[in-house]
Amino acid sequence: MNPAGKVVMVGMPSIMYMLDAGEQELKKRGHALVRYANAAEFRAAQTPLADGDVLVAMAMPCRRELLSSARLRAVVSPYTGTEFIDVAAATELDIVVGFGQTPENTIGMAESTIMFILVSLYDLRHCEQLLRDRAPRPPLFARLLRGKTVGLIGLGAVGRAIIDRLAGWEARILVATPRPREIPGGVEVVSLDELLVASDIVVVVATLNPETRGLLNAERIAKMKHDAILVNTARGAIIDEAALVAALRRGHLAKVALDVFETEPLPADSPLREISGAVLTPHMVGQTVESEHTLQSAAVENMVRPMEGRPPLYVRNPEVLTTWQTRWSRPQG
């Protein structure tokens, strides 16, 4: 009996455990599998997607030329990020894009983003250092979240989870999004420039795409309040890092908290490391034990379901589903 379908996996160290679990499940269900250790090995193959139904990858460019070179049903990212996939091209080609937007992952990112806000407002690192240095108690410097204006750039699942969790904090919440829909109660939709001017805390939770790459440039950062806090738990390339460093060095902005950077891992000589009081974490602040388990199971399901005529559990381009399901309603066999 011929395999029901074929999955092409492209590995990298951070997703190997997911691919291992996926490989076991695929074999159990009778699907064929081709696995490449990394993007270089994939590119070196003559026809890496030959007869492939599903491509599973992370941080490997999946552009129109590649997507149109095979009769793909789906492209799957094991994590939330899909910036390496040309989603518009996939949609035009009737290819569904699956990703790992599990509830646990969303909640972890929302909780950690709020933690970044509070750590910055209360300058937790400074408080800790005072104790370690046995320094005398200085004049108070902590600020309340109550009464502040929080501006969210982007309104996806993480942004909505942040808004839900800020309910009761008595903060004003602004949102700048190019496609406003189903706006939570009490939230004001404004332009990006209005948000930057009015917000005490600016939070980047947008998806990285051609529209948002370099969105916070020198001109826009200059619009922010002198004592504002900037938090980014989305993607580093949304902020022009050189412009941000320049602003921080001249004393513009009170605090910055970043989990993501233009280049990752953050280079050892990055000037961000020299910014006093900056909160910097290695793109893992919202990742939890709970989310790791659900990401693995979701990745496996997102690989298998398209070959059974069902969409992935979490879909980046839902607008393609009507035509996609008509085309692939029957499993291949």
SULLIN-V234044 format. One record per backbone hydrogen bond with DSSP energy under -1.0 kcal/mol. CO is the residue of the C=O (numbers start at 1). NH is the residue of the N-H. E is the energy in kcal/mol with one decimal. If there is no record, write none. Layout:
co->(CO	CO)
nh->(NH	NH)
e->(E	E)
//
This chain:
co->(5	6	6	7	8	9	12	15	16	17	18	19	20	21	22	23	24	25	26	27	30	32	34	36	38	39	40	47	49	53	53	54	55	56	62	63	64	66	70	73	74	75	76	79	82	84	85	86	87	88	89	90	91	96	97	98	100	102	103	104	105	106	107	108	109	110	111	112	113	114	115	116	117	118	119	121	123	124	125	126	127	128	129	130	131	145	148	149	149	150	151	152	153	156	157	158	159	160	161	162	166	170	172	173	174	175	176	184	188	191	192	193	194	195	200	201	202	203	204	209	212	215	216	217	218	221	225	226	228	228	229	230	231	232	235	236	237	238	239	240	241	242	243	244	245	246	247	248	255	256	257	258	259	267	270	271	272	275	279	281	284	288	289	290	291	292	293	294	295	296	297	298	299	300	301	304	305	305	306	314	317	318	320	321	322	323	324)
nh->(32	53	54	34	56	36	15	19	20	21	22	23	24	25	26	27	28	29	31	30	4	7	9	11	42	43	44	50	52	73	74	8	76	10	86	67	68	69	72	96	55	98	57	100	85	62	87	90	91	92	93	95	94	75	316	77	102	106	107	108	109	110	111	112	113	114	115	116	117	118	119	120	121	122	124	143	127	128	129	130	131	132	133	135	134	148	172	200	201	174	203	176	205	160	161	162	163	164	165	166	169	147	150	188	152	190	154	187	175	195	196	197	198	199	229	151	231	153	233	213	215	217	240	221	222	224	228	253	254	255	202	257	204	259	238	239	214	216	241	244	245	246	247	248	249	250	252	251	230	279	232	281	283	270	273	274	275	278	258	283	287	292	293	294	295	296	297	298	299	300	301	302	303	304	305	307	308	310	309	99	320	321	324	325	326	327	328)
e->(-3.2	-2.9	-1.7	-2.5	-2.9	-3.1	-2.1	-2.2	-2.5	-1.7	-2.4	-2.7	-1.8	-1.8	-2.6	-2.2	-1.9	-1.7	-2.6	-1.2	-1.0	-2.2	-2.8	-2.8	-1.9	-2.7	-1.6	-1.9	-2.7	-3.8	-1.7	-3.1	-3.1	-2.4	-2.5	-2.7	-2.5	-1.4	-1.4	-2.1	-2.2	-2.5	-2.2	-2.4	-2.0	-3.1	-1.7	-2.5	-2.4	-2.1	-1.8	-3.2	-1.5	-2.1	-3.0	-2.7	-1.9	-2.5	-2.8	-2.3	-2.1	-2.3	-3.1	-2.3	-1.7	-2.1	-2.2	-2.2	-1.9	-2.5	-3.1	-2.0	-2.6	-2.7	-1.7	-1.6	-2.0	-2.5	-2.1	-2.2	-1.6	-2.3	-2.5	-2.5	-1.3	-2.2	-2.3	-2.3	-2.0	-2.8	-3.2	-2.4	-2.2	-2.3	-2.0	-2.3	-2.2	-2.4	-1.8	-1.4	-2.4	-2.6	-3.3	-2.3	-2.9	-2.5	-2.0	-1.5	-2.6	-2.3	-2.5	-2.0	-2.0	-2.1	-2.2	-3.2	-3.0	-3.0	-1.4	-2.0	-2.3	-1.4	-2.5	-2.8	-1.9	-1.3	-1.6	-2.1	-2.6	-1.3	-3.0	-2.6	-3.0	-2.4	-1.5	-1.8	-2.8	-2.6	-1.0	-2.2	-2.9	-2.1	-2.1	-2.5	-2.5	-1.4	-2.7	-1.4	-2.0	-2.5	-2.4	-2.2	-1.3	-1.8	-1.5	-1.2	-1.3	-1.6	-3.1	-1.7	-1.5	-2.2	-1.6	-1.5	-2.7	-1.8	-1.8	-2.5	-2.4	-2.0	-2.2	-2.8	-1.3	-2.0	-2.8	-1.1	-1.9	-2.4	-1.2	-1.9	-2.1	-1.7	-2.5	-2.9	-1.4	-1.9	-2.6)
//
